[in-house]
Structure formats: structure tokens, C-alpha cells
Amino acid sequence: MDIATEVRENRVGHSKAAAKRYRWSGTDRDATAHRQRRGEAFPDTPEMLAARTARLIQRNGLPVEAALEATRTEALDRPKMYERILGVAKDLQAWSFLPRGVRAARTVARISVRENGREIPIGTGFLVSPRLLLTNHHVFPDAGVARSAVVEFDAQVTVDNTPEVSQRFVLAPDAFFVADEALDFALVPVVPDATGLPVGETFGWNRLSVQTGKLVIGEPVNIIGHPSGRLKEISIRENRLEARLDDFLQYQTDTEPGSSGSPVFNDQWEVTALHHSGVPRTDDRGRILRRDGQVWREGDGDDAVDWISNEGVRVSVILKHLAALPLDDARLAFLTEMGLESGLQDRTTVRSAAVPSPSTDGRPFPLPADEGTIPPMADGRAIPPSEDTRAVPPQNARTVPPSHATPLQPPTQDPLTVPLSQSTRSEASSDDTRTVPPTEDSRSVPPSEARRSVPPSEDAQSGPPPESWRSVVPAQAGPPVEAGVRPAPLRTGAGLPAAPGAFGGTRHLVFLHGRGHEECDPEEVRRNWAAGLNCGLTRAGLPTIVPSDACFPFYGRRLVDAMRPLEALHRSPRVAVGDPVEAAAPAAGSTRRLYEQLIVEAAAKAGLPPARAASLEGIGDAVHHGLSWLADTTDLDRLTIAAVFGDVAAYLDDRRVREAVLDCVLQEMPQSGRLVLVSHSLGTVVAMDLLTRLDPAVEVDLLVTAGSPLGLDSVFERLISGGPYRPDRVARWFNAWCPIDPVAIGCPLGDRWQDGPDEAPVVNATGRAHDIDEYLAHAEVAQEIGVSLCSPAQTAPHV
């Protein structure tokens, strides 16, 4: 049997299986149709509607101004609000819809096989990493077929409707080949071009995401492929998702058999499925029917089939399957190139197929339970969305080595049930345009009440008395404390001291925050840190803490006051500036130069190609391009990234700023005992300097750094102690970093720091990559803190 015939027979088998699934899903489709007749445009679950809305707003899928306008005219409940926003997203497309579609189309290739001196088109494939091509198993049932194949990129017509010169490549299945018949997919590398450049560097590639929220029932899908081997064609607009099965999506669209292996996109050009089969009408015996109602026979041709729907394999299911494969390091390296959202970076996690469930991994856009609109920023501005996981432009491929493992973790709370007023915020929340700022009355406990004495059993954060820290760590020193009562801390200076006798009076937990808190209430911020830590402690099976037991030096306002002589802008949500670079930049001089250096260095560490960097004209061009690169390849917007680096530069370069911050922090620091110091972002830099100023009577049992810029040469070279050397007085150092946190882009620190920290890469929720409560909510991070607080013996100093 020749290859083309085998492919055709395999396709028929998958068509029959798809038809059987279509019949099984008839009840669900009928219910969907009934809801649509009642006026529901998107008859999906509330959880999926919320997740989809969140992804649209957070990932540039819909201008937030349009979302606000859609909900501003009347009070709506959540399902109606989601439908209204989704309707706007369906009907209104930004200008970028077309060029992004062009970019996505370049990743798609025609697949042909060489047989008996001829090349026979058999399907379509598309790039999902700089080197890997994804198509159907029935196109490549084994490595032998792939070995005989040719893939053509740019097999299409130009804007003048004349054929373009295609570029041809062969495949390398001997290096890597994974296929699965049930899920009908095959993954194989494309041989680089004559210069050794991976094809993804020329044509771009699609970042696949294991997360949900990419499509809901009733929403359009777009397919780009080579039907019947013709030049590239696109099917858009009047195509709707009909049903979501466990492993497949079924949708109405016009496709032909050659479209096997095509990417199924949503309107934001994210791949949602791998198209693999049309769904034919069948009789009660499962036989395929022709359009005239007669039984279809071999030789009738595909055009005679009565196609009633189409089916694609869910991308998230393919990624889960890949995650569970027992691959060696050489083959695993191919998968790690597929990007962070694929969930394939950590071998331990992926082999357990620990993928977030649909109800938790989408991190739906947090909305107040009693309001029908998305609240704007404090100054009335809409909330800018974040970047996405759509097709990566050429020369934008980043390889994440297996050592930079990233376990998947669910978010700390169910955002569908937690009102906005209870959501925690990070150090950048006042500037981070990905989170919704709480209203003035959103604090669950007024500061005046939060500081009064509360019995542990009544403290919402302490847990039941048997699990309280006082039952684990006996009081060994300090003033006597009335049983069952937690004394209120005294407000001295700008920070919050810990309650007397906390953790036995000899051990101290200190939270050292980062930037962006100048307008925040220290009590509220401390509660947010404690909430994140308590979530992680619960996951780790350790007792939780009372927020007032943590010492919280607060230097946010002092930092801003000290920076004013530098003519730095006062950055808050009330400041709207068109150029993020200038909005966050200190005045001209050495601080400005350091600020620019930090951005350029971070962009280089984030994978900005040297050739592209060398082509830029001047430092200004490099800074703007570097900032855009960081925003495109990580998980924060440009203004937030620039603001963090602006403050880091001011602290490191100006002695007055550094001394003002350190003096402020030292006012609240313990003068003796054992210290567990937990720091975040700019606070990690402050912590390193602080270690040179602490009272000699203080023993540092544990230093935790999270979301830290200490991996940048421009940062550690300017520390008081210099770097990169492990602090001598720290018994144990633990660093947590998220690979898509642009502030931590220099991590892991062990790559540069001599005798560096123990480290753990983590995956924070979408749009919250830099948030401290996300970092602390991971069990592996919280466990380090919890064990140090519980342990009666100090760990031996590291030498």
C-alpha cells in the first residue's frame, strides 16, 4: 500500500470515530442549541465564561475600554456580564487581528510525501517550537513516513494574488518523533536551513498553552491550512465551537481533507486544537453517508460525503499526554522549547500530569460579587491587558533548559468565589495594570480593629487553637502574655513590629516588601503577605501564622520621598504617561544610565537575539526595544517593569536613597534572636545590604528571596557587600523565581552566585507572575519558612 492510500484510509477511520463521538454528544449539543434559541450567545458554564473573559482582557484579546463600555449601561449579573464582554470580543476586532493572522499563517506548512518520483500532498502541519512541527498521526503514522516527507512554508499567494516562492524543508524523525493514534497527533523536528538556523527563527512558531480560557461554546474558530493540497487558505468568522468533549472540540466550519493537521485558532490567534477530521453524517450502523443519502463507498471521493461538523484534538490534552511521557534528557530538551505555558519544563511535575483543572487554572478576571461592571483604575482609566501566547514572531524563540524546571501550581484561591475585596496584591499592585485595585472600603478588617487584641480562636488567619504557632513554639523568653490573647503591636516609625512573644519571643519573622507601596496601608499589605504564606503553609501541611506575629518594616513612602530630588516621577495608578520608559525613568545622570543598563541587560538575559540588539540605533532605541521585548516574553506590562527597574536603579546608585531606606528598615528590625527574613523584588536587594547592618546579636536562620533582580550583574555589583557571594551570616538561603517574572529574569541565581542559594522555580497565576502572595502560596516556598519557624535548633552555618 502506498503512503497516500494509507493516509486516506487512516483519515476515513478517524472520520468514523469522530462521527461516533458526534452522536454521543448529541444531548449536549441539543441543550446548547436550546440555550442559544433562548438568547444565550455563548451557552457554556459560568466557570468557562469567566476564564475566557479573564484571558481576553489580560491578553490583549479585547480593549478594556470596550469591555467597560459593554457593561456600563446597566447592572448585570456575572453570566450576563461575561456574555456581553464576549459578544463585544466576537464582533469587534482590533486592527492587529489581520497582521497577527498573517504572523500565525507563516507558521503553517504544506506536507507532501515523495513516492514513485512524485510529491503527493497529504496534509498540513504547523510549528509549535523553534524546531518542532505538529500534525496528525494519520498524516505521519510512523517515523518512516515522516522521513520521506517534505514540508513547504510560504506555499501561498502574495498580496497581488500571484504564487509566492515556497521554502522547502525535510524532517528529522530520527532525532525526535512522538505520535499517538488515539489523539491523532505527531510531533517531529524540522531540519534547520543551510545556515543552521531553526525554521522557527524564520517563520515564527505558536506557543501552546495547557491553560483553559481560550475558547467557549458559541465562539468563532479560525483554521489555516492546505485543503486538498492547494496553496494556503484560511477559514474564518462563521465558524462556531459546538461542543467540548474530554479530548476533542467539535465545531462548524468549512474544511476539506487536506486540512488535516491544521491549527484551530481563536480570534486572538491562540491555538486551541489540532484539526484532524471532518464529521460525516452516518446511519444507525455507523456507515458514512453521501449528500444524496446513500451509503458512501470507497471511490466516491471526499466531496460526496455529507459533512456535518469538524473535530480537532484539544491542545491541552496533547500537552498533558506529552507531559506524561518517559523521555530521556535529549528528547525532553525538544519539549522544553515549546514555551512556559505548555507546562513541559519540569520533568517531575509533567510526568505526574499535574495539570490545573479547568475551574482553577484560568484565573478568571476578579469581579466584585455585588457589581455588574469591571471597576476601572483609581483615576478612572481602564486596565490595560497583558501579552499572550500567540504565534511568536521570527527570531523570538526562547529555549528553556530542563534545569530551569517550572512546576505547575493552581492559584491560591478560587477567583470565582472570592470577591475582589479579599484578593491579595503584590508589591507592584499600585502600578501593576494587570490587577484590579480594591476600593477604599475593600479591606475586610479596618486597621484599627486589626490591631486590637483578638483571641486566636477568633482570628480568621490563625486557624484553630491546636494548629496555632503558640502550640508549636513554646514561649521561652520575652514579656508574659495573657493566655489566649495576642497583644496588639505598637505603631512605631513607618512599619509594624511583631506582637510581643511571637514565635516564642526568640525567633522573628520579618517581611521585607518591594516597591510600589507608597499609597498602601502597611497593615493591609502585611495581611496580604500573611494570606499568601498561610495558603502555602496549608498546602505544605504546616501550621499557619497570625499576621501580627510578623515584623513588617515599611519604607514605601520613605523611598518615594528620597527619590524626589532625583526628579523621579511619582508613579501610581493616577499617573498616565504615554511612554513607559520615560514614565519610570530617573533624571539624567548616573541613575538614569543604570536604569537603562538594567533594562538592556534584562532583555538580553530574556533572549533578545544579539544580532537584533546590535542593529538598534543608540541607547534610547535599545532601552525601548528591550522593554518591549521583556513585556512580550514575560508576564508584566512595560510600565510595571520600567517602574521596578527605575526604583532599583535609584536605590543602588544614589547613596541618600539607599541610606534612607536602610535607616527606615533598621528602626523596626529585631536587635537579638534568630531571624527568618522573607524579601521580595527590590526588598531582596535591600535585604542583602541589610545583612551588613544587622546587630551582631541577630542570627539569620533563613533568608528567602522571591522575584529578585539579584541575578543581574548591574545589581549585585553595586551591593554593599559586593557580589555575587553568598552572605556569610546566613545559615540558609532560599530563592524562589518565576521564569516569566521579568524582575527575576536573571534567575536561577546559582548560575552566577558562588555557593548560591537553594532554589525553586514556580509558576504564578496568569498576570501575577511578580506577585509576592503568589510566590508565598507555593508549598515549596512556604515550607522553607514554616520549618525554620518551627525548628528548635538552628541550621549549621553554611561554609
C-alpha positions, 0 to 999 in steps of 0.5 A: 500500500502506498503512503497516500492510500494509507493516509486516506484510509487512516483519515476515513477511520478517524472520520468514523470515530469522530462521527461516533463521538458526534452522536454521543454528544448529541444531548449536549449539543441539543441543550446548547442549541436550546440555550442559544434559541433562548438568547444565550450567545455563548451557552457554556458554564459560568466557570468557562465564561469567566476564564475566557473573559479573564484571558481576553482582557489580560491578553490583549484579546479585547480593549478594556475600554470596550469591555467597560463600555459593554457593561456600563449601561446597566447592572448585570449579573456575572453570566450576563456580564461575561456574555456581553464582554464576549459578544463585544470580543466576537464582533469587534476586532482590533486592527492587529487581528489581520497582521497577527493572522498573517504572523500565525499563517507563516507558521503553517506548512504544506506536507507532501510525501515523495513516492514513485518520483512524485510529491503527493500532498497529504496534509498540513502541519504547523510549528509549535517550537523553534524546531518542532512541527505538529500534525496528525498521526494519520498524516505521519503514522510512523517515523518512516513516513515522516522521513520521506516527507517534505514540508513547504512554508510560504506555499501561498499567494502574495498580496497581488494574488500571484504564487509566492516562492515556497521554502522547502524543508525535510524532517528529522524523525530520527532525532525526535518523533512522538505520535499517538493514534488515539489523539491523532497527533505527531510531533517531529523536528524540522531540519534547520536551513543551510545556515543552521538556523531553526525554521522557527527563527524564520517563520515564527512558531505558536506557543501552546498553552495547557491553560483553559480560557481560550475558547467557549461554546458559541465562539468563532474558530479560525483554521489555516491550512492546505485543503486538498493540497492547494496553496494556503487558505484560511477559514474564518468568522462563521465558524462556531465551537459546538461542543467540548468533549474530554479530548476533542472540540467539535465545531462548524466550519468549512474544511476539506481533507487536506486540512488535516493537521491544521491549527484551530485558532481563536480570534486572538490567534491562540491555538486551541486544537489540532484539526484532524477530521471532518464529521460525516453524517452516518446511519444507525450502523455507523456507515458514512453517508453521501449528500444524496443519502446513500451509503458512501463507498470507497471511490466516491471521493471526499466531496460526496460525503455529507459533512456535518461538523469538524473535530480537532484534538484539544491542545491541552490534552496533547500537552498533558499526554506529552507531559506524561511521557518517559523521555530521556534528557535529549528528547525532553530538551525538544519539549522544553522549547515549546514555551512556559505555558505548555507546562513541559519544563519540569520533568517531575511535575509533567510526568505526574500530569499535574495539570490545573483543572479547568475551574482553577487554572484560568484565573478568571478576571476578579469581579466584585460579587455585588457589581455588574461592571469591571471597576476601572483604575483609581483615576478612572482609566481602564486596565490595560491587558497583558501579552499572550501566547500567540504565534511568536514572531521570527527570531523570538524563540526562547529555549528553556533548559530542563534545569530551569524546571517550572512546576505547575501550581493552581492559584491560591484561591478560587477567583470565582468565589472570592470577591475582589475585596479579599484578593491579595496584591503584590508589591507592584499592585499600585502600578501593576495594570494587570490587577484590579485595585480594591476600593477604599472600603475593600479591606475586610478588617479596618486597621484599627480593629486589626490591631486590637487584641483578638483571641486566636480562636477568633482570628480568621488567619490563625486557624484553630487553637491546636494548629496555632504557632503558640502550640508549636513554639513554646514561649521561652523568653520575652514579656508574659502574655495573657493566655489566649490573647495576642497583644496588639503591636505598637505603631512605631516609625513607618512599619509594624513590629511583631506582637510581643512573644511571637514565635516564642519571643526568640525567633522573628519573622520579618517581611521585607516588601518591594516597591510600589507601596507608597499609597498602601496601608502597611497593615493591609499589605502585611495581611496580604503577605500573611494570606499568601504564606498561610495558603502555602503553609496549608498546602505544605501541611504546616501550621499557619501564622497570625499576621501580627506575629510578623515584623513588617518594616515599611519604607514605601513612602520613605523611598518615594520621598528620597527619590524626589530630588532625583526628579523621579516621577511619582508613579501610581495608578493616577499617573498616565504617561504615554511612554513607559520608559520615560514614565519610570525613568530617573533624571539624567545622570548616573541613575538614569544610565543604570536604569537603562543598563538594567533594562538592556541587560534584562532583555538580553538575559530574556533572549533578545537575539544579539544580532537584533540588539546590535542593529538598534540605533543608540541607547534610547532605541535599545532601552525601548526595544528591550522593554518591549521585548521583556513585556512580550516574553514575560508576564508584566506590562512595560510600565510595571517593569520600567517602574521596578527597574527605575526604583532599583536603579535609584536605590543602588546608585544614589547613596541618600536613597539607599541610606534612607531606606536602610535607616527606615528598615533598621528602626523596626528590625529585631536587635537579638534572636534568630531571624527568618527574613522573607524579601521580595523584588527590590526588598531582596536587594535591600535585604542583602545590604541589610545583612551588613547592618544587622546587630551582631546579636541577630542570627539569620536562620533563613533568608528567602528571596522571591522575584529578585533582580539579584541575578543581574550583574548591574545589581549585585555589583553595586551591593554593599557587600559586593557580589555575587557571594553568598552572605556569610551570616546566613545559615540558609538561603532560599530563592524562589523565581518565576521564569516569566517574572521579568524582575527575576529574569536573571534567575536561577541565581546559582548560575552566577552566585558562588555557593548560591542559594537553594532554589525553586522555580514556580509558576504564578497565576496568569498576570501575577507572575511578580506577585509576592502572595503568589510566590508565598502560596507555593508549598515549596516556598512556604515550607522553607519558612514554616520549618525554620519557624518551627525548628528548635535548633538552628541550621549549621552555618553554611561554609 
